[in-house]
């Protein structure tokens, strides 16, 4: 059973590599959005805003 479980759980090195890849992609996306206002406005326009009955923004 332990041998089967070890095939499903990635090694810490693999988890770290994937975390760095995701972080790098996030930083690149943030840089691109900061440099191009039209893209930033497009992304902001596609977001969902939830308001309560008093018109307060929840998230």
C-alpha positions as CSV (number, residue, x, y, z in Angstrom):
1,X,0.0,0.0,0.0
2,X,2.8,2.4,0.8
3,X,4.4,1.9,-2.6
4,X,1.2,2.8,-4.3
5,X,0.8,6.0,-2.2
6,X,4.4,7.1,-3.0
7,X,3.5,7.1,-6.7
8,X,0.7,9.6,-6.0
9,X,2.5,12.0,-3.8
10,X,5.2,14.1,-5.6
11,X,8.6,14.5,-4.2
12,X,9.4,17.8,-2.4
13,X,11.8,18.8,-5.2
14,X,8.9,18.4,-7.8
15,X,6.6,20.5,-5.6
16,X,9.2,23.2,-5.2
17,X,9.8,23.3,-9.0
18,X,6.1,23.6,-9.8
19,X,5.8,26.4,-7.1
20,X,8.6,28.4,-8.7
21,X,7.1,27.9,-12.1
22,X,3.7,29.2,-11.0
23,X,5.3,32.1,-9.1
24,X,7.3,33.0,-12.2
25,X,4.2,32.9,-14.4
26,X,2.3,35.1,-11.9
27,X,5.1,37.7,-11.8
28,X,5.3,37.8,-15.6
29,X,1.5,38.2,-15.9
30,X,1.6,41.0,-13.3
31,X,4.4,42.8,-15.2
32,X,2.6,42.5,-18.5
33,X,-0.7,43.8,-17.0
34,X,1.2,46.8,-15.4
35,X,2.7,47.8,-18.8
36,X,-0.3,47.6,-21.0
37,X,-3.4,49.6,-19.8
38,X,-5.7,48.2,-22.4
39,X,-5.0,44.6,-21.3
40,X,-5.4,45.6,-17.6
41,X,-8.7,47.3,-18.4
42,X,-9.9,44.2,-20.3
43,X,-9.0,41.9,-17.3
44,X,-10.7,44.3,-14.9
45,X,-13.8,44.3,-17.0
46,X,-14.0,40.5,-17.0
47,X,-13.9,40.2,-13.2
48,X,-17.0,39.6,-11.1
49,X,-18.0,42.0,-8.3
50,X,-20.4,40.9,-5.6
51,X,-22.3,43.6,-3.8
52,X,-24.8,43.4,-1.0
53,X,-28.2,45.1,-0.7
54,X,-26.5,48.3,0.5
55,X,-24.3,48.4,-2.6
56,X,-21.2,47.6,-0.6
57,X,-18.6,45.6,-2.5
58,X,-18.1,42.2,-0.8
59,X,-15.4,40.9,-3.1
